[in-house]
């Protein structure tokens, strides 16, 4: 983790990994890090464009944005926990 990266915000680099690994790694990170507030998933697999939003819907997470960054896409996911204000929306 870089010094500028807060412990509650993470970047998950899944570039070069094929479906379903990016979403599996995202799910594990969210499960294993209870203080996590957001994750930026970097993915090159075209299937992630469908898989990440579907995972967010199924798991009650919030996809903030998906932005093209040239050789990959960055998916910013707000982690929603039952005790976070976003869960009350």
ABEGO torsion letter per residue (X at the ends): XBAABBAABBBBBABGBBOAAAAAAAAAAAAABAABABBBBBBABAAAAAAAAAAAAAAGBBBABBBBAGABBBBBBBBBBAABAAAAX
